[in-house]
Amino acid sequence: MPLNEGSWEQRKFYAIEIYDQDSKDITDRFANYLEKENICSGKSIQIAEEVYRSRQKEHLIKETDLVTFEF
């Protein structure tokens, strides 16, 4: 999220993997972020924040699993 604190890597909420992702999925996500109605209503930010929080949870779960596995 551009307005959040932290490095660029920490603020990144979505990355496109052109060779691994379906092009329809990519365009649908971008449409959600960039539709005029979503931008004007603030919904684009809400969607991005949800994706960001989900990504943070996944990262924390993986990190916790690695720590648990090491013991």
CHARMM-style PDB file with segment names, atoms N, HN, CA, C and O in Angstrom:
ATOM      1  N   MET     1       0.843  -1.162   0.000  1.00  0.00      PROA
ATOM      2  CA  MET     1       0.000   0.000   0.000  1.00  0.00      PROA
ATOM      3  C   MET     1       0.894   1.233   0.000  1.00  0.00      PROA
ATOM      4  O   MET     1       1.691   1.408   0.921  1.00  0.00      PROA
ATOM      5  N   PRO     2       0.785   2.062  -0.977  1.00  0.00      PROA
ATOM      6  CA  PRO     2       1.689   3.206  -1.129  1.00  0.00      PROA
ATOM      7  C   PRO     2       1.721   4.161   0.056  1.00  0.00      PROA
ATOM      8  O   PRO     2       2.764   4.757   0.329  1.00  0.00      PROA
ATOM      9  N   LEU     3       0.623   4.322   0.759  1.00  0.00      PROA
ATOM     10  HN  LEU     3      -0.223   3.838   0.537  1.00  0.00      PROA
ATOM     11  CA  LEU     3       0.586   5.284   1.858  1.00  0.00      PROA
ATOM     12  C   LEU     3       1.049   4.692   3.185  1.00  0.00      PROA
ATOM     13  O   LEU     3       1.254   5.432   4.148  1.00  0.00      PROA
ATOM     14  N   ASN     4       1.215   3.393   3.254  1.00  0.00      PROA
ATOM     15  HN  ASN     4       1.049   2.792   2.472  1.00  0.00      PROA
ATOM     16  CA  ASN     4       1.664   2.751   4.493  1.00  0.00      PROA
ATOM     17  C   ASN     4       3.162   2.926   4.678  1.00  0.00      PROA
ATOM     18  O   ASN     4       3.899   3.217   3.736  1.00  0.00      PROA
ATOM     19  N   GLU     5       3.588   2.740   5.921  1.00  0.00      PROA
ATOM     20  HN  GLU     5       2.990   2.503   6.686  1.00  0.00      PROA
ATOM     21  CA  GLU     5       5.018   2.812   6.220  1.00  0.00      PROA
ATOM     22  C   GLU     5       5.691   1.499   5.835  1.00  0.00      PROA
ATOM     23  O   GLU     5       5.033   0.468   5.692  1.00  0.00      PROA
ATOM     24  N   GLY     6       6.990   1.550   5.672  1.00  0.00      PROA
ATOM     25  HN  GLY     6       7.525   2.388   5.788  1.00  0.00      PROA
ATOM     26  CA  GLY     6       7.754   0.349   5.383  1.00  0.00      PROA
ATOM     27  C   GLY     6       8.370   0.398   3.999  1.00  0.00      PROA
ATOM     28  O   GLY     6       8.142   1.321   3.217  1.00  0.00      PROA
ATOM     29  N   SER     7       9.156  -0.624   3.730  1.00  0.00      PROA
ATOM     30  HN  SER     7       9.342  -1.374   4.365  1.00  0.00      PROA
ATOM     31  CA  SER     7       9.821  -0.712   2.429  1.00  0.00      PROA
ATOM     32  C   SER     7       8.799  -1.034   1.340  1.00  0.00      PROA
ATOM     33  O   SER     7       7.657  -1.393   1.624  1.00  0.00      PROA
ATOM     34  N   TRP     8       9.234  -0.897   0.100  1.00  0.00      PROA
ATOM     35  HN  TRP     8      10.162  -0.605  -0.131  1.00  0.00      PROA
ATOM     36  CA  TRP     8       8.357  -1.197  -1.024  1.00  0.00      PROA
ATOM     37  C   TRP     8       7.874  -2.644  -0.951  1.00  0.00      PROA
ATOM     38  O   TRP     8       6.705  -2.921  -1.218  1.00  0.00      PROA
ATOM     39  N   GLU     9       8.756  -3.554  -0.596  1.00  0.00      PROA
ATOM     40  HN  GLU     9       9.705  -3.328  -0.379  1.00  0.00      PROA
ATOM     41  CA  GLU     9       8.383  -4.969  -0.498  1.00  0.00      PROA
ATOM     42  C   GLU     9       7.322  -5.188   0.573  1.00  0.00      PROA
ATOM     43  O   GLU     9       6.421  -6.007   0.391  1.00  0.00      PROA
ATOM     44  N   GLN    10       7.414  -4.474   1.676  1.00  0.00      PROA
ATOM     45  HN  GLN    10       8.146  -3.808   1.824  1.00  0.00      PROA
ATOM     46  CA  GLN    10       6.441  -4.615   2.752  1.00  0.00      PROA
ATOM     47  C   GLN    10       5.087  -4.024   2.369  1.00  0.00      PROA
ATOM     48  O   GLN    10       4.055  -4.488   2.853  1.00  0.00      PROA
ATOM     49  N   ARG    11       5.076  -3.019   1.518  1.00  0.00      PROA
ATOM     50  HN  ARG    11       5.915  -2.642   1.126  1.00  0.00      PROA
ATOM     51  CA  ARG    11       3.835  -2.340   1.138  1.00  0.00      PROA
ATOM     52  C   ARG    11       3.159  -2.968  -0.077  1.00  0.00      PROA
ATOM     53  O   ARG    11       2.003  -2.663  -0.369  1.00  0.00      PROA
ATOM     54  N   LYS    12       3.863  -3.831  -0.780  1.00  0.00      PROA
ATOM     55  HN  LYS    12       4.802  -4.079  -0.543  1.00  0.00      PROA
ATOM     56  CA  LYS    12       3.307  -4.459  -1.986  1.00  0.00      PROA
ATOM     57  C   LYS    12       2.118  -5.331  -1.594  1.00  0.00      PROA
ATOM     58  O   LYS    12       2.216  -6.140  -0.672  1.00  0.00      PROA
ATOM     59  N   PHE    13       1.010  -5.168  -2.285  1.00  0.00      PROA
ATOM     60  HN  PHE    13       0.930  -4.510  -3.034  1.00  0.00      PROA
ATOM     61  CA  PHE    13      -0.167  -5.958  -1.938  1.00  0.00      PROA
ATOM     62  C   PHE    13      -0.586  -6.932  -3.030  1.00  0.00      PROA
ATOM     63  O   PHE    13      -1.392  -7.829  -2.784  1.00  0.00      PROA
ATOM     64  N   TYR    14      -0.048  -6.765  -4.225  1.00  0.00      PROA
ATOM     65  HN  TYR    14       0.607  -6.036  -4.424  1.00  0.00      PROA
ATOM     66  CA  TYR    14      -0.405  -7.685  -5.301  1.00  0.00      PROA
ATOM     67  C   TYR    14       0.683  -7.653  -6.361  1.00  0.00      PROA
ATOM     68  O   TYR    14       1.182  -6.587  -6.723  1.00  0.00      PROA
ATOM     69  N   ALA    15       1.039  -8.806  -6.846  1.00  0.00      PROA
ATOM     70  HN  ALA    15       0.634  -9.672  -6.552  1.00  0.00      PROA
ATOM     71  CA  ALA    15       2.037  -8.903  -7.912  1.00  0.00      PROA
ATOM     72  C   ALA    15       1.475  -9.790  -9.015  1.00  0.00      PROA
ATOM     73  O   ALA    15       0.800 -10.785  -8.752  1.00  0.00      PROA
ATOM     74  N   ILE    16       1.761  -9.420 -10.226  1.00  0.00      PROA
ATOM     75  HN  ILE    16       2.309  -8.611 -10.440  1.00  0.00      PROA
ATOM     76  CA  ILE    16       1.298 -10.195 -11.377  1.00  0.00      PROA
ATOM     77  C   ILE    16       2.384 -11.178 -11.792  1.00  0.00      PROA
ATOM     78  O   ILE    16       3.548 -10.812 -11.957  1.00  0.00      PROA
ATOM     79  N   GLU    17       1.986 -12.408 -11.953  1.00  0.00      PROA
ATOM     80  HN  GLU    17       1.041 -12.706 -11.819  1.00  0.00      PROA
ATOM     81  CA  GLU    17       2.865 -13.441 -12.499  1.00  0.00      PROA
ATOM     82  C   GLU    17       2.309 -13.777 -13.879  1.00  0.00      PROA
ATOM     83  O   GLU    17       1.454 -14.652 -14.015  1.00  0.00      PROA
ATOM     84  N   ILE    18       2.795 -13.086 -14.888  1.00  0.00      PROA
ATOM     85  HN  ILE    18       3.489 -12.376 -14.778  1.00  0.00      PROA
ATOM     86  CA  ILE    18       2.228 -13.173 -16.234  1.00  0.00      PROA
ATOM     87  C   ILE    18       2.190 -14.607 -16.757  1.00  0.00      PROA
ATOM     88  O   ILE    18       1.214 -15.010 -17.390  1.00  0.00      PROA
ATOM     89  N   TYR    19       3.225 -15.366 -16.500  1.00  0.00      PROA
ATOM     90  HN  TYR    19       4.018 -15.039 -15.985  1.00  0.00      PROA
ATOM     91  CA  TYR    19       3.282 -16.725 -17.038  1.00  0.00      PROA
ATOM     92  C   TYR    19       2.518 -17.731 -16.183  1.00  0.00      PROA
ATOM     93  O   TYR    19       2.188 -18.817 -16.659  1.00  0.00      PROA
ATOM     94  N   ASP    20       2.233 -17.387 -14.925  1.00  0.00      PROA
ATOM     95  HN  ASP    20       2.501 -16.504 -14.538  1.00  0.00      PROA
ATOM     96  CA  ASP    20       1.591 -18.329 -14.015  1.00  0.00      PROA
ATOM     97  C   ASP    20       0.109 -18.054 -13.778  1.00  0.00      PROA
ATOM     98  O   ASP    20      -0.624 -18.956 -13.371  1.00  0.00      PROA
ATOM     99  N   GLN    21      -0.341 -16.836 -14.024  1.00  0.00      PROA
ATOM    100  HN  GLN    21       0.254 -16.103 -14.355  1.00  0.00      PROA
ATOM    101  CA  GLN    21      -1.720 -16.471 -13.724  1.00  0.00      PROA
ATOM    102  C   GLN    21      -2.559 -16.385 -14.989  1.00  0.00      PROA
ATOM    103  O   GLN    21      -2.067 -16.072 -16.073  1.00  0.00      PROA
ATOM    104  N   ASP    22      -3.828 -16.670 -14.816  1.00  0.00      PROA
ATOM    105  HN  ASP    22      -4.229 -16.924 -13.935  1.00  0.00      PROA
ATOM    106  CA  ASP    22      -4.787 -16.547 -15.899  1.00  0.00      PROA
ATOM    107  C   ASP    22      -4.986 -15.068 -16.232  1.00  0.00      PROA
ATOM    108  O   ASP    22      -5.157 -14.246 -15.332  1.00  0.00      PROA
ATOM    109  N   SER    23      -4.965 -14.732 -17.511  1.00  0.00      PROA
ATOM    110  HN  SER    23      -4.826 -15.400 -18.243  1.00  0.00      PROA
ATOM    111  CA  SER    23      -5.094 -13.323 -17.913  1.00  0.00      PROA
ATOM    112  C   SER    23      -6.437 -12.736 -17.488  1.00  0.00      PROA
ATOM    113  O   SER    23      -6.515 -11.544 -17.190  1.00  0.00      PROA
ATOM    114  N   LYS    24      -7.481 -13.536 -17.453  1.00  0.00      PROA
ATOM    115  HN  LYS    24      -7.417 -14.505 -17.695  1.00  0.00      PROA
ATOM    116  CA  LYS    24      -8.800 -13.057 -17.008  1.00  0.00      PROA
ATOM    117  C   LYS    24      -8.746 -12.644 -15.547  1.00  0.00      PROA
ATOM    118  O   LYS    24      -9.311 -11.616 -15.174  1.00  0.00      PROA
ATOM    119  N   ASP    25      -8.079 -13.425 -14.720  1.00  0.00      PROA
ATOM    120  HN  ASP    25      -7.620 -14.260 -15.023  1.00  0.00      PROA
ATOM    121  CA  ASP    25      -7.938 -13.087 -13.302  1.00  0.00      PROA
ATOM    122  C   ASP    25      -7.190 -11.761 -13.136  1.00  0.00      PROA
ATOM    123  O   ASP    25      -7.575 -10.920 -12.324  1.00  0.00      PROA
ATOM    124  N   ILE    26      -6.139 -11.589 -13.899  1.00  0.00      PROA
ATOM    125  HN  ILE    26      -5.827 -12.273 -14.558  1.00  0.00      PROA
ATOM    126  CA  ILE    26      -5.350 -10.352 -13.827  1.00  0.00      PROA
ATOM    127  C   ILE    26      -6.204  -9.152 -14.211  1.00  0.00      PROA
ATOM    128  O   ILE    26      -6.215  -8.144 -13.504  1.00  0.00      PROA
ATOM    129  N   THR    27      -6.917  -9.254 -15.325  1.00  0.00      PROA
ATOM    130  HN  THR    27      -6.908 -10.073 -15.899  1.00  0.00      PROA
ATOM    131  CA  THR    27      -7.721  -8.113 -15.775  1.00  0.00      PROA
ATOM    132  C   THR    27      -8.881  -7.831 -14.831  1.00  0.00      PROA
ATOM    133  O   THR    27      -9.228  -6.670 -14.614  1.00  0.00      PROA
ATOM    134  N   ASP    28      -9.487  -8.870 -14.267  1.00  0.00      PROA
ATOM    135  HN  ASP    28      -9.206  -9.813 -14.444  1.00  0.00      PROA
ATOM    136  CA  ASP    28     -10.579  -8.664 -13.306  1.00  0.00      PROA
ATOM    137  C   ASP    28     -10.093  -7.919 -12.067  1.00  0.00      PROA
ATOM    138  O   ASP    28     -10.760  -7.008 -11.578  1.00  0.00      PROA
ATOM    139  N   ARG    29      -8.935  -8.313 -11.571  1.00  0.00      PROA
ATOM    140  HN  ARG    29      -8.393  -9.054 -11.969  1.00  0.00      PROA
ATOM    141  CA  ARG    29      -8.393  -7.637 -10.386  1.00  0.00      PROA
ATOM    142  C   ARG    29      -8.070  -6.175 -10.685  1.00  0.00      PROA
ATOM    143  O   ARG    29      -8.400  -5.289  -9.897  1.00  0.00      PROA
ATOM    144  N   PHE    30      -7.430  -5.929 -11.815  1.00  0.00      PROA
ATOM    145  HN  PHE    30      -7.162  -6.649 -12.455  1.00  0.00      PROA
ATOM    146  CA  PHE    30      -7.115  -4.543 -12.172  1.00  0.00      PROA
ATOM    147  C   PHE    30      -8.383  -3.723 -12.367  1.00  0.00      PROA
ATOM    148  O   PHE    30      -8.431  -2.558 -11.973  1.00  0.00      PROA
ATOM    149  N   ALA    31      -9.397  -4.310 -12.961  1.00  0.00      PROA
ATOM    150  HN  ALA    31      -9.358  -5.256 -13.280  1.00  0.00      PROA
ATOM    151  CA  ALA    31     -10.663  -3.591 -13.137  1.00  0.00      PROA
ATOM    152  C   ALA    31     -11.235  -3.200 -11.779  1.00  0.00      PROA
ATOM    153  O   ALA    31     -11.732  -2.086 -11.614  1.00  0.00      PROA
ATOM    154  N   ASN    32     -11.168  -4.110 -10.801  1.00  0.00      PROA
ATOM    155  HN  ASN    32     -10.764  -5.015 -10.934  1.00  0.00      PROA
ATOM    156  CA  ASN    32     -11.653  -3.785  -9.453  1.00  0.00      PROA
ATOM    157  C   ASN    32     -10.899  -2.604  -8.854  1.00  0.00      PROA
ATOM    158  O   ASN    32     -11.503  -1.744  -8.212  1.00  0.00      PROA
ATOM    159  N   TYR    33      -9.602  -2.557  -9.057  1.00  0.00      PROA
ATOM    160  HN  TYR    33      -9.112  -3.256  -9.578  1.00  0.00      PROA
ATOM    161  CA  TYR    33      -8.797  -1.471  -8.490  1.00  0.00      PROA
ATOM    162  C   TYR    33      -8.990  -0.156  -9.237  1.00  0.00      PROA
ATOM    163  O   TYR    33      -8.936   0.913  -8.629  1.00  0.00      PROA
ATOM    164  N   LEU    34      -9.217  -0.223 -10.547  1.00  0.00      PROA
ATOM    165  HN  LEU    34      -9.261  -1.091 -11.041  1.00  0.00      PROA
ATOM    166  CA  LEU    34      -9.156   0.986 -11.372  1.00  0.00      PROA
ATOM    167  C   LEU    34     -10.495   1.500 -11.893  1.00  0.00      PROA
ATOM    168  O   LEU    34     -10.531   2.539 -12.553  1.00  0.00      PROA
ATOM    169  N   GLU    35     -11.594   0.803 -11.615  1.00  0.00      PROA
ATOM    170  HN  GLU    35     -11.564  -0.041 -11.079  1.00  0.00      PROA
ATOM    171  CA  GLU    35     -12.893   1.303 -12.065  1.00  0.00      PROA
ATOM    172  C   GLU    35     -13.188   2.639 -11.401  1.00  0.00      PROA
ATOM    173  O   GLU    35     -12.968   2.814 -10.203  1.00  0.00      PROA
ATOM    174  N   LYS    36     -13.685   3.572 -12.190  1.00  0.00      PROA
ATOM    175  HN  LYS    36     -13.864   3.430 -13.164  1.00  0.00      PROA
ATOM    176  CA  LYS    36     -13.946   4.927 -11.698  1.00  0.00      PROA
ATOM    177  C   LYS    36     -14.854   4.911 -10.471  1.00  0.00      PROA
ATOM    178  O   LYS    36     -14.585   5.606  -9.491  1.00  0.00      PROA
ATOM    179  N   GLU    37     -15.919   4.127 -10.517  1.00  0.00      PROA
ATOM    180  HN  GLU    37     -16.138   3.562 -11.313  1.00  0.00      PROA
ATOM    181  CA  GLU    37     -16.865   4.056  -9.396  1.00  0.00      PROA
ATOM    182  C   GLU    37     -16.170   3.578  -8.122  1.00  0.00      PROA
ATOM    183  O   GLU    37     -16.405   4.121  -7.042  1.00  0.00      PROA
ATOM    184  N   ASN    38     -15.321   2.566  -8.247  1.00  0.00      PROA
ATOM    185  HN  ASN    38     -15.131   2.124  -9.124  1.00  0.00      PROA
ATOM    186  CA  ASN    38     -14.605   2.043  -7.080  1.00  0.00      PROA
ATOM    187  C   ASN    38     -13.611   3.056  -6.530  1.00  0.00      PROA
ATOM    188  O   ASN    38     -13.436   3.162  -5.316  1.00  0.00      PROA
ATOM    189  N   ILE    39     -12.966   3.793  -7.410  1.00  0.00      PROA
ATOM    190  HN  ILE    39     -13.108   3.707  -8.396  1.00  0.00      PROA
ATOM    191  CA  ILE    39     -12.012   4.813  -6.966  1.00  0.00      PROA
ATOM    192  C   ILE    39     -12.744   5.932  -6.242  1.00  0.00      PROA
ATOM    193  O   ILE    39     -12.337   6.343  -5.155  1.00  0.00      PROA
ATOM    194  N   CYS    40     -13.826   6.428  -6.840  1.00  0.00      PROA
ATOM    195  HN  CYS    40     -14.158   6.095  -7.722  1.00  0.00      PROA
ATOM    196  CA  CYS    40     -14.577   7.549  -6.246  1.00  0.00      PROA
ATOM    197  C   CYS    40     -15.211   7.178  -4.908  1.00  0.00      PROA
ATOM    198  O   CYS    40     -15.296   8.013  -4.008  1.00  0.00      PROA
ATOM    199  N   SER    41     -15.651   5.941  -4.776  1.00  0.00      PROA
ATOM    200  HN  SER    41     -15.581   5.262  -5.507  1.00  0.00      PROA
ATOM    201  CA  SER    41     -16.318   5.514  -3.542  1.00  0.00      PROA
ATOM    202  C   SER    41     -15.336   5.072  -2.457  1.00  0.00      PROA
ATOM    203  O   SER    41     -15.726   4.903  -1.301  1.00  0.00      PROA
ATOM    204  N   GLY    42     -14.074   4.884  -2.819  1.00  0.00      PROA
ATOM    205  HN  GLY    42     -13.757   5.020  -3.758  1.00  0.00      PROA
ATOM    206  CA  GLY    42     -13.089   4.392  -1.864  1.00  0.00      PROA
ATOM    207  C   GLY    42     -13.019   2.874  -1.810  1.00  0.00      PROA
ATOM    208  O   GLY    42     -12.231   2.308  -1.052  1.00  0.00      PROA
ATOM    209  N   LYS    43     -13.849   2.219  -2.619  1.00  0.00      PROA
ATOM    210  HN  LYS    43     -14.489   2.679  -3.234  1.00  0.00      PROA
ATOM    211  CA  LYS    43     -13.872   0.756  -2.620  1.00  0.00      PROA
ATOM    212  C   LYS    43     -12.548   0.164  -3.098  1.00  0.00      PROA
ATOM    213  O   LYS    43     -12.141  -0.901  -2.635  1.00  0.00      PROA
ATOM    214  N   SER    44     -11.875   0.851  -4.024  1.00  0.00      PROA
ATOM    215  HN  SER    44     -12.206   1.717  -4.400  1.00  0.00      PROA
ATOM    216  CA  SER    44     -10.581   0.364  -4.522  1.00  0.00      PROA
ATOM    217  C   SER    44      -9.582   0.209  -3.386  1.00  0.00      PROA
ATOM    218  O   SER    44      -8.848  -0.777  -3.322  1.00  0.00      PROA
ATOM    219  N   ILE    45      -9.560   1.184  -2.497  1.00  0.00      PROA
ATOM    220  HN  ILE    45     -10.156   1.985  -2.549  1.00  0.00      PROA
ATOM    221  CA  ILE    45      -8.643   1.124  -1.353  1.00  0.00      PROA
ATOM    222  C   ILE    45      -9.038  -0.011  -0.425  1.00  0.00      PROA
ATOM    223  O   ILE    45      -8.172  -0.725   0.082  1.00  0.00      PROA
ATOM    224  N   GLN    46     -10.336  -0.187  -0.195  1.00  0.00      PROA
ATOM    225  HN  GLN    46     -11.039   0.393  -0.607  1.00  0.00      PROA
ATOM    226  CA  GLN    46     -10.800  -1.277   0.665  1.00  0.00      PROA
ATOM    227  C   GLN    46     -10.393  -2.633   0.093  1.00  0.00      PROA
ATOM    228  O   GLN    46      -9.928  -3.508   0.823  1.00  0.00      PROA
ATOM    229  N   ILE    47     -10.569  -2.800  -1.207  1.00  0.00      PROA
ATOM    230  HN  ILE    47     -10.946  -2.089  -1.801  1.00  0.00      PROA
ATOM    231  CA  ILE    47     -10.194  -4.059  -1.863  1.00  0.00      PROA
ATOM    232  C   ILE    47      -8.693  -4.295  -1.724  1.00  0.00      PROA
ATOM    233  O   ILE    47      -8.261  -5.397  -1.383  1.00  0.00      PROA
ATOM    234  N   ALA    48      -7.908  -3.265  -1.986  1.00  0.00      PROA
ATOM    235  HN  ALA    48      -8.259  -2.370  -2.263  1.00  0.00      PROA
ATOM    236  CA  ALA    48      -6.450  -3.389  -1.882  1.00  0.00      PROA
ATOM    237  C   ALA    48      -6.035  -3.709  -0.451  1.00  0.00      PROA
ATOM    238  O   ALA    48      -5.140  -4.527  -0.237  1.00  0.00      PROA
ATOM    239  N   GLU    49      -6.672  -3.074   0.531  1.00  0.00      PROA
ATOM    240  HN  GLU    49      -7.399  -2.410   0.357  1.00  0.00      PROA
ATOM    241  CA  GLU    49      -6.339  -3.341   1.934  1.00  0.00      PROA
ATOM    242  C   GLU    49      -6.684  -4.769   2.321  1.00  0.00      PROA
ATOM    243  O   GLU    49      -5.947  -5.400   3.078  1.00  0.00      PROA
ATOM    244  N   GLU    50      -7.804  -5.291   1.808  1.00  0.00      PROA
ATOM    245  HN  GLU    50      -8.403  -4.778   1.193  1.00  0.00      PROA
ATOM    246  CA  GLU    50      -8.170  -6.683   2.085  1.00  0.00      PROA
ATOM    247  C   GLU    50      -7.131  -7.641   1.509  1.00  0.00      PROA
ATOM    248  O   GLU    50      -6.729  -8.602   2.166  1.00  0.00      PROA
ATOM    249  N   VAL    51      -6.703  -7.375   0.288  1.00  0.00      PROA
ATOM    250  HN  VAL    51      -7.030  -6.595  -0.246  1.00  0.00      PROA
ATOM    251  CA  VAL    51      -5.678  -8.210  -0.346  1.00  0.00      PROA
ATOM    252  C   VAL    51      -4.380  -8.123   0.454  1.00  0.00      PROA
ATOM    253  O   VAL    51      -3.717  -9.135   0.683  1.00  0.00      PROA
ATOM    254  N   TYR    52      -4.022  -6.923   0.875  1.00  0.00      PROA
ATOM    255  HN  TYR    52      -4.561  -6.101   0.690  1.00  0.00      PROA
ATOM    256  CA  TYR    52      -2.797  -6.701   1.650  1.00  0.00      PROA
ATOM    257  C   TYR    52      -2.856  -7.462   2.977  1.00  0.00      PROA
ATOM    258  O   TYR    52      -1.901  -8.152   3.337  1.00  0.00      PROA
ATOM    259  N   ARG    53      -3.975  -7.341   3.707  1.00  0.00      PROA
ATOM    260  HN  ARG    53      -4.751  -6.781   3.415  1.00  0.00      PROA
ATOM    261  CA  ARG    53      -4.106  -8.049   4.995  1.00  0.00      PROA
ATOM    262  C   ARG    53      -4.045  -9.560   4.798  1.00  0.00      PROA
ATOM    263  O   ARG    53      -3.426 -10.267   5.593  1.00  0.00      PROA
ATOM    264  N   SER    54      -4.679 -10.050   3.752  1.00  0.00      PROA
ATOM    265  HN  SER    54      -5.182  -9.476   3.106  1.00  0.00      PROA
ATOM    266  CA  SER    54      -4.651 -11.480   3.461  1.00  0.00      PROA
ATOM    267  C   SER    54      -3.225 -11.940   3.181  1.00  0.00      PROA
ATOM    268  O   SER    54      -2.803 -13.000   3.644  1.00  0.00      PROA
ATOM    269  N   ARG    55      -2.495 -11.142   2.426  1.00  0.00      PROA
ATOM    270  HN  ARG    55      -2.838 -10.282   2.050  1.00  0.00      PROA
ATOM    271  CA  ARG    55      -1.090 -11.460   2.117  1.00  0.00      PROA
ATOM    272  C   ARG    55      -0.246 -11.469   3.389  1.00  0.00      PROA
ATOM    273  O   ARG    55       0.618 -12.330   3.560  1.00  0.00      PROA
ATOM    274  N   GLN    56      -0.498 -10.514   4.275  1.00  0.00      PROA
ATOM    275  HN  GLN    56      -1.200  -9.815   4.136  1.00  0.00      PROA
ATOM    276  CA  GLN    56       0.243 -10.445   5.534  1.00  0.00      PROA
ATOM    277  C   GLN    56      -0.055 -11.675   6.397  1.00  0.00      PROA
ATOM    278  O   GLN    56       0.850 -12.234   7.016  1.00  0.00      PROA
ATOM    279  N   LYS    57      -1.326 -12.095   6.438  1.00  0.00      PROA
ATOM    280  HN  LYS    57      -2.062 -11.641   5.935  1.00  0.00      PROA
ATOM    281  CA  LYS    57      -1.704 -13.289   7.204  1.00  0.00      PROA
ATOM    282  C   LYS    57      -0.993 -14.523   6.665  1.00  0.00      PROA
ATOM    283  O   LYS    57      -0.440 -15.317   7.425  1.00  0.00      PROA
ATOM    284  N   GLU    58      -1.016 -14.676   5.336  1.00  0.00      PROA
ATOM    285  HN  GLU    58      -1.466 -14.031   4.718  1.00  0.00      PROA
ATOM    286  CA  GLU    58      -0.360 -15.825   4.713  1.00  0.00      PROA
ATOM    287  C   GLU    58       1.127 -15.847   5.044  1.00  0.00      PROA
ATOM    288  O   GLU    58       1.690 -16.901   5.339  1.00  0.00      PROA
ATOM    289  N   HSD    59       1.752 -14.685   4.994  1.00  0.00      PROA
ATOM    290  HN  HSD    59       1.294 -13.829   4.754  1.00  0.00      PROA
ATOM    291  CA  HSD    59       3.178 -14.583   5.308  1.00  0.00      PROA
ATOM    292  C   HSD    59       3.427 -14.969   6.766  1.00  0.00      PROA
ATOM    293  O   HSD    59       4.374 -15.700   7.059  1.00  0.00      PROA
ATOM    294  N   LEU    60       2.592 -14.489   7.673  1.00  0.00      PROA
ATOM    295  HN  LEU    60       1.823 -13.895   7.435  1.00  0.00      PROA
ATOM    296  CA  LEU    60       2.740 -14.794   9.093  1.00  0.00      PROA
ATOM    297  C   LEU    60       2.534 -16.285   9.359  1.00  0.00      PROA
ATOM    298  O   LEU    60       3.258 -16.883  10.155  1.00  0.00      PROA
ATOM    299  N   ILE    61       1.555 -16.877   8.698  1.00  0.00      PROA
ATOM    300  HN  ILE    61       0.967 -16.391   8.051  1.00  0.00      PROA
ATOM    301  CA  ILE    61       1.297 -18.310   8.866  1.00  0.00      PROA
ATOM    302  C   ILE    61       2.491 -19.123   8.384  1.00  0.00      PROA
ATOM    303  O   ILE    61       2.920 -20.056   9.063  1.00  0.00      PROA
ATOM    304  N   LYS    62       3.030 -18.780   7.223  1.00  0.00      PROA
ATOM    305  HN  LYS    62       2.682 -18.023   6.671  1.00  0.00      PROA
ATOM    306  CA  LYS    62       4.205 -19.493   6.708  1.00  0.00      PROA
ATOM    307  C   LYS    62       5.385 -19.336   7.650  1.00  0.00      PROA
ATOM    308  O   LYS    62       6.106 -20.296   7.923  1.00  0.00      PROA
ATOM    309  N   GLU    63       5.579 -18.120   8.146  1.00  0.00      PROA
ATOM    310  HN  GLU    63       4.994 -17.340   7.925  1.00  0.00      PROA
ATOM    311  CA  GLU    63       6.685 -17.843   9.062  1.00  0.00      PROA
ATOM    312  C   GLU    63       6.518 -18.637  10.356  1.00  0.00      PROA
ATOM    313  O   GLU    63       7.485 -19.199  10.870  1.00  0.00      PROA
ATOM    314  N   THR    64       5.300 -18.685  10.879  1.00  0.00      PROA
ATOM    315  HN  THR    64       4.514 -18.228  10.462  1.00  0.00      PROA
ATOM    316  CA  THR    64       5.013 -19.424  12.108  1.00  0.00      PROA
ATOM    317  C   THR    64       5.205 -20.918  11.892  1.00  0.00      PROA
ATOM    318  O   THR    64       5.761 -21.603  12.750  1.00  0.00      PROA
ATOM    319  N   ASP    65       4.751 -21.426  10.753  1.00  0.00      PROA
ATOM    320  HN  ASP    65       4.299 -20.870  10.055  1.00  0.00      PROA
ATOM    321  CA  ASP    65       4.925 -22.846  10.443  1.00  0.00      PROA
ATOM    322  C   ASP    65       6.401 -23.209  10.373  1.00  0.00      PROA
ATOM    323  O   ASP    65       6.792 -24.278  10.842  1.00  0.00      PROA
ATOM    324  N   LEU    66       7.222 -22.346   9.801  1.00  0.00      PROA
ATOM    325  HN  LEU    66       6.904 -21.477   9.421  1.00  0.00      PROA
ATOM    326  CA  LEU    66       8.654 -22.614   9.716  1.00  0.00      PROA
ATOM    327  C   LEU    66       9.284 -22.648  11.097  1.00  0.00      PROA
ATOM    328  O   LEU    66      10.115 -23.511  11.378  1.00  0.00      PROA
ATOM    329  N   VAL    67       8.900 -21.723  11.959  1.00  0.00      PROA
ATOM    330  HN  VAL    67       8.224 -21.022  11.731  1.00  0.00      PROA
ATOM    331  CA  VAL    67       9.446 -21.680  13.317  1.00  0.00      PROA
ATOM    332  C   VAL    67       8.994 -22.914  14.085  1.00  0.00      PROA
ATOM    333  O   VAL    67       9.799 -23.532  14.782  1.00  0.00      PROA
ATOM    334  N   THR    68       7.729 -23.281  13.971  1.00  0.00      PROA
ATOM    335  HN  THR    68       7.076 -22.779  13.405  1.00  0.00      PROA
ATOM    336  CA  THR    68       7.198 -24.454  14.660  1.00  0.00      PROA
ATOM    337  C   THR    68       7.886 -25.715  14.161  1.00  0.00      PROA
ATOM    338  O   THR    68       8.213 -26.598  14.954  1.00  0.00      PROA
ATOM    339  N   PHE    69       8.104 -25.808  12.868  1.00  0.00      PROA
ATOM    340  HN  PHE    69       7.838 -25.091  12.224  1.00  0.00      PROA
ATOM    341  CA  PHE    69       8.724 -26.981  12.274  1.00  0.00      PROA
ATOM    342  C   PHE    69      10.161 -27.150  12.751  1.00  0.00      PROA
ATOM    343  O   PHE    69      10.634 -28.278  12.893  1.00  0.00      PROA
ATOM    344  N   GLU    70      10.857 -26.058  12.997  1.00  0.00      PROA
ATOM    345  HN  GLU    70      10.474 -25.141  12.881  1.00  0.00      PROA
ATOM    346  CA  GLU    70      12.252 -26.127  13.410  1.00  0.00      PROA
ATOM    347  C   GLU    70      12.411 -26.697  14.815  1.00  0.00      PROA
ATOM    348  O   GLU    70      13.469 -27.230  15.148  1.00  0.00      PROA
ATOM    349  N   PHE    71      11.380 -26.591  15.636  1.00  0.00      PROA
ATOM    350  HN  PHE    71      10.520 -26.158  15.365  1.00  0.00      PROA
ATOM    351  CA  PHE    71      11.484 -27.103  17.005  1.00  0.00      PROA
ATOM    352  C   PHE    71      11.088 -28.515  17.004  1.00  0.00      PROA
ATOM    353  OT1 PHE    71      11.097 -29.159  18.052  1.00  0.00      PROA
TER     354      PHE     71
END
